[in-house]
Amino acid sequence: MSEDRADPPENTRSKRRRPEPTPTQRALGLLVRREHSQKELARKLTARGIEAGDAQAAVAKLREAGWQDDTRFAESLVRNRAAAGYGPVRIRAELGMHGLGRDAISRVLEDFDGGWAENARDLVRRRFGPAVADDPDLRRKAADFLIRRGFEAASVRSATRFDPDD
């Protein structure tokens, strides 16, 4: 005959708790999921209750070890945003909000492999179709759309005045 085993009462259970993660461990946990800028990583750590000085020290330690790199973050963000249909003006602003300097932003945008004008043309073709070439109202809507997405004027002009046979 089998006996029913009951769970031991709450007060007699051994309580095994994980030790509280260090600021560096928490930062590394964030970096494992995706790239973060130094500014973003420090902000997220302080939002999780870590002192600002400890957060900055953890970020510096990970930067020195090669786990955090603003250039790698910027390259990743540019690739992702360009693939999502955003232009260089918007991407430049977003990188600035992440605390990257003008020189670093310019370098990353210049090193981007894709062509902004071609990205803009592809967006117009997918969203508005070949009728853009003949319809001034549709061309204006396409231009407004591209400007909101952060494309420069030259790319907008090129994208809204294309040959439908391209």
TIZAFI-789631 format. One record per residue (C-alpha): y, z, x; residue in three letters. Coordinates in steps of 0.001 Angstrom, whole numbers, plus 500000, padded with zeros to 6 digits. Each point is the difference from the previous one (the first is absolute). Layout:
N
@c2=Y, c3=Z, c1=X, type=ALA
...
END
This chain:
166
@c2=500000, c3=500000, c1=500000, type=MET
@c2=503331, c3=499026, c1=501465, type=SER
@c2=502924, c3=502301, c1=500016, type=GLU
@c2=503424, c3=498867, c1=498965, type=ASP
@c2=502335, c3=500510, c1=502882, type=ARG
@c2=503461, c3=501011, c1=499083, type=ALA
@c2=503001, c3=499336, c1=502171, type=ASP
@c2=501149, c3=503074, c1=501856, type=PRO
@c2=503080, c3=501648, c1=498569, type=PRO
@c2=503370, c3=498682, c1=501182, type=GLU
@c2=500786, c3=503031, c1=502124, type=ASN
@c2=496794, c3=499775, c1=502056, type=THR
@c2=500226, c3=496327, c1=500899, type=ARG
@c2=500962, c3=499302, c1=503524, type=SER
@c2=503296, c3=498235, c1=499987, type=LYS
@c2=500122, c3=497151, c1=502435, type=ARG
@c2=503420, c3=498566, c1=500343, type=ARG
@c2=501048, c3=497193, c1=502181, type=ARG
@c2=502654, c3=501007, c1=502430, type=PRO
@c2=503467, c3=498772, c1=499126, type=GLU
@c2=500541, c3=496603, c1=501686, type=PRO
@c2=502571, c3=499900, c1=502751, type=THR
@c2=503113, c3=497850, c1=499590, type=PRO
@c2=498481, c3=497490, c1=502423, type=THR
@c2=496781, c3=499824, c1=497980, type=GLN
@c2=501965, c3=499477, c1=496806, type=ARG
@c2=502065, c3=497243, c1=501599, type=ALA
@c2=496874, c3=498346, c1=501340, type=LEU
@c2=498476, c3=500140, c1=496511, type=GLY
@c2=502989, c3=498050, c1=498697, type=LEU
@c2=499826, c3=497463, c1=502831, type=LEU
@c2=496313, c3=499341, c1=499418, type=VAL
@c2=500810, c3=498680, c1=496527, type=ARG
@c2=502801, c3=497644, c1=501110, type=ARG
@c2=502752, c3=499582, c1=502579, type=GLU
@c2=503098, c3=502185, c1=499607, type=HIS
@c2=503346, c3=499993, c1=501765, type=SER
@c2=501032, c3=503108, c1=501916, type=GLN
@c2=502639, c3=500825, c1=497400, type=LYS
@c2=497610, c3=499528, c1=497081, type=GLU
@c2=497252, c3=502045, c1=501638, type=LEU
@c2=502346, c3=502913, c1=500770, type=ALA
@c2=501388, c3=499883, c1=496443, type=ARG
@c2=496513, c3=500103, c1=498478, type=LYS
@c2=498981, c3=502927, c1=502186, type=LEU
@c2=503080, c3=502045, c1=499073, type=THR
@c2=499373, c3=499181, c1=496332, type=ALA
@c2=496563, c3=501564, c1=500447, type=ARG
@c2=501519, c3=503274, c1=501182, type=GLY
@c2=500011, c3=499516, c1=503761, type=ILE
@c2=503088, c3=501139, c1=501865, type=GLU
@c2=502248, c3=497155, c1=501177, type=ALA
@c2=499614, c3=500916, c1=503675, type=GLY
@c2=496218, c3=500145, c1=499737, type=ASP
@c2=499961, c3=496673, c1=498151, type=ALA
@c2=502112, c3=498336, c1=502698, type=GLN
@c2=497761, c3=501447, c1=502729, type=ALA
@c2=496866, c3=498708, c1=498243, type=ALA
@c2=501513, c3=496533, c1=499612, type=VAL
@c2=501038, c3=499957, c1=503675, type=ALA
@c2=496501, c3=501061, c1=501068, type=LYS
@c2=498384, c3=497218, c1=497967, type=LEU
@c2=502533, c3=497452, c1=501251, type=ARG
@c2=499210, c3=500925, c1=503620, type=GLU
@c2=496262, c3=499725, c1=499295, type=ALA
@c2=500485, c3=496533, c1=498484, type=GLY
@c2=499072, c3=500945, c1=496438, type=TRP
@c2=503500, c3=499403, c1=498669, type=GLN
@c2=502027, c3=496970, c1=501017, type=ASP
@c2=503166, c3=498836, c1=498232, type=ASP
@c2=499556, c3=496430, c1=501241, type=THR
@c2=496459, c3=499825, c1=498635, type=ARG
@c2=501245, c3=501508, c1=496730, type=PHE
@c2=502806, c3=497425, c1=499770, type=ALA
@c2=497654, c3=497080, c1=500699, type=GLU
@c2=497616, c3=501224, c1=497322, type=SER
@c2=502785, c3=500433, c1=497457, type=LEU
@c2=501421, c3=496526, c1=500710, type=VAL
@c2=496577, c3=498365, c1=499569, type=ARG
@c2=499285, c3=501891, c1=496777, type=ASN
@c2=503393, c3=499409, c1=498416, type=ARG
@c2=500094, c3=496320, c1=500978, type=ALA
@c2=496521, c3=499542, c1=498509, type=ALA
@c2=501264, c3=501666, c1=496824, type=ALA
@c2=502827, c3=497468, c1=499735, type=GLY
@c2=502982, c3=501860, c1=501441, type=TYR
@c2=502583, c3=498519, c1=502301, type=GLY
@c2=501548, c3=501137, c1=503273, type=PRO
@c2=503138, c3=501536, c1=498477, type=VAL
@c2=498020, c3=502413, c1=497850, type=ARG
@c2=497498, c3=500742, c1=502761, type=ILE
@c2=502841, c3=500691, c1=502459, type=ARG
@c2=501500, c3=502516, c1=497552, type=ALA
@c2=496651, c3=501700, c1=499461, type=GLU
@c2=499382, c3=500305, c1=503731, type=LEU
@c2=503472, c3=501523, c1=500368, type=GLY
@c2=499133, c3=502616, c1=497370, type=MET
@c2=496967, c3=500914, c1=502095, type=HIS
@c2=502266, c3=500894, c1=502896, type=GLY
@c2=499449, c3=497013, c1=502276, type=LEU
@c2=502881, c3=498770, c1=502150, type=GLY
@c2=501690, c3=496627, c1=499620, type=ARG
@c2=498559, c3=498638, c1=503228, type=ASP
@c2=496441, c3=500952, c1=499063, type=ALA
@c2=500409, c3=498499, c1=496526, type=ILE
@c2=501414, c3=496751, c1=501369, type=SER
@c2=497204, c3=499729, c1=502546, type=ARG
@c2=497270, c3=500504, c1=497414, type=VAL
@c2=501522, c3=497523, c1=497545, type=LEU
@c2=500402, c3=497395, c1=502762, type=GLU
@c2=496381, c3=500482, c1=501065, type=ASP
@c2=498713, c3=499467, c1=496457, type=PHE
@c2=497607, c3=497026, c1=499998, type=ASP
@c2=500724, c3=498730, c1=496491, type=GLY
@c2=502871, c3=497774, c1=498991, type=GLY
@c2=502425, c3=501546, c1=497545, type=TRP
@c2=501013, c3=496645, c1=498499, type=ALA
@c2=496359, c3=499060, c1=499463, type=GLU
@c2=499298, c3=503398, c1=498401, type=ASN
@c2=502945, c3=499450, c1=497653, type=ALA
@c2=498785, c3=496481, c1=499095, type=ARG
@c2=496522, c3=501318, c1=499250, type=ASP
@c2=501440, c3=502698, c1=497728, type=LEU
@c2=502079, c3=497444, c1=498094, type=VAL
@c2=497038, c3=497637, c1=499620, type=ARG
@c2=497716, c3=502747, c1=498711, type=ARG
@c2=502505, c3=501608, c1=497672, type=ARG
@c2=502033, c3=497072, c1=498697, type=PHE
@c2=497888, c3=496907, c1=500671, type=GLY
@c2=501177, c3=496483, c1=500823, type=PRO
@c2=502592, c3=499948, c1=497198, type=ALA
@c2=502464, c3=501799, c1=502308, type=VAL
@c2=500822, c3=496702, c1=501684, type=ALA
@c2=501368, c3=498497, c1=496753, type=ASP
@c2=501344, c3=502964, c1=498008, type=ASP
@c2=503288, c3=501569, c1=501204, type=PRO
@c2=499549, c3=503109, c1=497826, type=ASP
@c2=496521, c3=500589, c1=501343, type=LEU
@c2=501288, c3=499389, c1=503545, type=ARG
@c2=502670, c3=502679, c1=499452, type=ARG
@c2=497377, c3=502430, c1=498682, type=LYS
@c2=497811, c3=499297, c1=503023, type=ALA
@c2=502950, c3=500544, c1=502339, type=ALA
@c2=500880, c3=503305, c1=498308, type=ASP
@c2=496369, c3=501083, c1=500262, type=PHE
@c2=499883, c3=499233, c1=503726, type=LEU
@c2=503278, c3=501800, c1=500660, type=ILE
@c2=498697, c3=503103, c1=498205, type=ARG
@c2=496868, c3=499768, c1=502159, type=ARG
@c2=502133, c3=500078, c1=503140, type=GLY
@c2=500051, c3=496417, c1=501221, type=PHE
@c2=502971, c3=498595, c1=501893, type=GLU
@c2=502181, c3=497227, c1=498562, type=ALA
@c2=498556, c3=497265, c1=502242, type=ALA
@c2=496454, c3=500824, c1=498889, type=SER
@c2=501096, c3=500101, c1=496362, type=VAL
@c2=501651, c3=496565, c1=500252, type=ARG
@c2=496969, c3=498567, c1=501745, type=SER
@c2=497580, c3=501470, c1=497468, type=ALA
@c2=501850, c3=498885, c1=496876, type=THR
@c2=500596, c3=496423, c1=501182, type=ARG
@c2=496512, c3=498929, c1=500942, type=PHE
@c2=498119, c3=496828, c1=499356, type=ASP
@c2=497284, c3=500737, c1=497397, type=PRO
@c2=497599, c3=497792, c1=501942, type=ASP
@c2=500142, c3=502321, c1=503057, type=ASP
END
